[in-house]
Amino acid sequence: METTALQPAKGYKKTSDEAEININWPERYLSITTGVKLSFSGLTHLFSKPFTSILKLGAGGYLLNRGITGHCAVYSSIGKNTQEPVNVNIKSTFTIDKPRQQVYDFWRKLDNLPLFMNHLESVEVLDNERSHWVLKLPTGVGTVSWDASIVKDKPGEVIGWSSLPGSIIDNAGKVYFRDTPDGKGTLVDVVISYQPPAGGVGASVAHILNPFFKNMVDNDVRNFKQYMDIDTALKPVVSANGKAHSPVSHKKVTAHLG
């Protein structure tokens, strides 16, 4: 299993209204809170400790302005911007002890994905290309949904999908299927990418949730091999929170494979 580090998302361009905003909301709240405390302390001790109090008032005023406007001159000078969203990129390669066409057929039926991907509430197939995805947010705080479309499909070889324009979460993925050297199994290469909403609160929330979300997707991709190899290893699927799900019967697996 190879998991990439969190990377700044590419292609996000600010509008003119937020061109100067380069601080995310959690950091802005912290600046405002600290600025209020410093300013209050400076005013309280203005006559007993004038020099220290003036320094506190100056620092407090700067932090208040930083938090309220969302702009940091220091960040601008070094090209830093904590507003930018973060991509979650998962890459994995593993072997399945089943024929390539059978493994492809299972994944091509996208509504099979929630069977082993615990972060997905459901995937509803709308037609041969479009599907509706519902994702569970960490700690059960809610769900988000979007529509996706198959963008590449070579039966038995590769499946690629991407969320439709305007989706609250940009999601894309590709799965490649190859025969193992002995011809008895399938080498599977999986690449899945999620990008949260850009700008404002969306980007700020992403910085908080992405470490948890990356771990969830990473574990779910690992579950696929376990799920497909259930003929020889009837083990419970373990979710990202460490809880084991009940073992799935061979009958259930073959029903979805067929």
N, C-alpha and C positions, 0 to 999 in steps of 0.2 A: 504494500500500500504506500503510495506517495501522495502526500498532501501539501499543496503549495501554501506559502505564507499569505496572509492577507495583503492585498495589493490595492493601491488607489485605483478607483474606476476611471476608465478612459472615456472621453467623449462627452463628459458633462460640461456644459457651458452655462455660466451664470447669465441671468438677465441683467439689464441695466440697473434695475431697482436694487439688486443685491450684489452689485459689482464690488462694493467696498466691504461687504461682510465676509470676514475670514475666520470667524470663531464660531464653533458650534454651541448649541444651547446649554448643555451641561457646564461648559467652561464659562459661558456668559453669566449663568446663575451664580457660579462660584465667585466670579469677579464682582458682581453686584453685592453679594453677601459680605465678602471680605471688605469691599469698599465702604459699605455702611458701617461695619464694625470699626474700621480705622478712623473714619470721619467722626463717629460718635465719641471715640476715645480721645481724638484730638481736640474736639470741642470741650469735652469734660475737663481736660487738664490744660486748657489753653493758657491760663494765668499761672498755674503752679509749675508747669514745665513747658514754657513757650517754644523753645527750639524743637524739642521732640514732637510737640503737638503740631507745629507747622509742617514738619516732615510727614506726619500721619495724615494731616488734612490734604497735603499734596498727593500722597500715594492713594488715599481714599478717593479723591476726586478723579484721579486717572483711572482707577479700577472701575468706578461707577460709570464713567464715560465709555470705557472699554466694553463693559457688560451691556449697557443700554444700546449703544450703537452697533455692537457686534464687530467692531473694527479694531484691529491691533496694528499700530504702526511698526512695531518690531517684527511681527509676522510678515508684514508687507515687504519689509526690507530684505528678509531672507527667503521670501517666496513660499512661506508656509501657509497652509489653509486647512484648518480642521473641519471646514464645512464639507469637504469632498467626501462622497460616499466611498464605501469599501466593498470590494468584491469578495465573495467566498468562492474559491476555485478548488474543486476536488478532482484529483486524478488517481486512477487506480487500475491495476492490471492483475488479473488472476485467471486461474484455470478451472473450468467446470467439467466434471466428468459426464458430459452428455453431448450428443451430436450437435454440430454448429447450427443446423436448421431448427432444431428443437429449442435451443437457447434463444435464437433470434425470434422465433414465433412467440415465445413467452414474453419477451420484452416489447415486441411490436404491439402487443395488446396492452396499451398504456394503463388501463384500469387494473392491471396486475401489480403495478408499482407500489401502491399502498400496502400490499401484502407483506413486504419486507422493508419498506421505507417508513419508519415510524413518524417521521416529521410530516408526512403527507396524510391529511384527513381523507382525501378521496381524489380520484382522477376520473372524470366522466368523459367518455368518448362521444363526441357530438356527430362526427362523420369520419370518413376515411383519413382526413387530415387534421381536423380541429378537435381540441379537447379542452375541458374545463378543469383546472387544478385548484385544490383547496389545501392550504398549508397551515399546520398548527404552530403557533408561536411558542417559544420556550416558556416553561412554567405554567402553561395552560391559560395565558392571559387573553387568548382569542385566536382568531384565524384570519388569513387574508387569501384572496382568490384571484385568479387571472385566467385568461384564455391563451392557449398555445396552438401552434401549428407544426406539422411535420414539414421540415425543410429539406430533408435528404432521406431517401429510402432506397437502398439496394438490397433486396431480399437475400437474407443469409449472410450479408456482409456488413452493412452499416445502417444505423438509424440516427437521424439528427432532428432535433426539435428546437423551437424558440418561441418565447412568449410574443403575443401580438403587440403592436404599438399602442402605447397608452396604458399598459399594465402597471399596477402598483409596484410589482416586483418584476424586474427583468430576469428571466430564467432561460437558460439554453443548455443543451447537452448533446453529446454524441456518444454512441456506443459502437465499437468495432468488434466484429466476430471473425476469428481465424481458427483454422484447424490446428490442433496440436501436432507436433512432429510425428507421433505414432498414429494420427488420424482417428483416435478414439475419443478425444475430448475437444473442448473449445477454449481458445485463448480469448479473453474478453478485456477490452480496453475501454474504460469509462471516463468521460470528462463531463463534469457538471459544474455550471457556474450560476451563481445568484448575485444580482445587484439590487440593493434596496433602493427606495425612492431617493432622488437626488435633491440636495438642498434642504435648508430649513430643518424642521423637526425630524423629517425622514432621515437625513444624513446623521443627525445627532443620535437618534435611536439606534441606527445601524451600528455605530461605534460601540454601543453598549451591548447589543444583542449578538453581533456577529461572532464573537468568540464561542458563545454557546451554540449558535446555529451551525457554525463550521464543524463543531464536534458531533452534532446530531447527524448531519449529512454524511460525514466521514464514517460513522458507525453504521448508518443505513446502507451505504454502498458495500461495506463488509458483509452485511447480512445477506446480500444477494447470493454470494457463493454458498453460504450455509443453507440458504433456502433451497437452492437448486440441487445441492448435494444431499438433500434430506433422505434419499434412498439408502445412503450408506452411513449417515450420521443424524439420527433423530435427536437433535439437540434443540433446546429452547432458544428462540431469537432474543438476544439481549439488546435492550434499547439504550439510548445515550445516557439515561439517568441511572443505568445499572440494574434495572429491574428486568427480570426474565419473563418473557411471554410463554404461554403454553405451547408445547411442541405441536407442530402441524402434521396432520396425518398424511400418509402417502396418498391416500385417496383424494384429499383436497388438492395436493400439488398436481397430480395427474389430471384432475378436472380442469385446472387452469392451463395446463400445458396442451391439452387437447383442443 
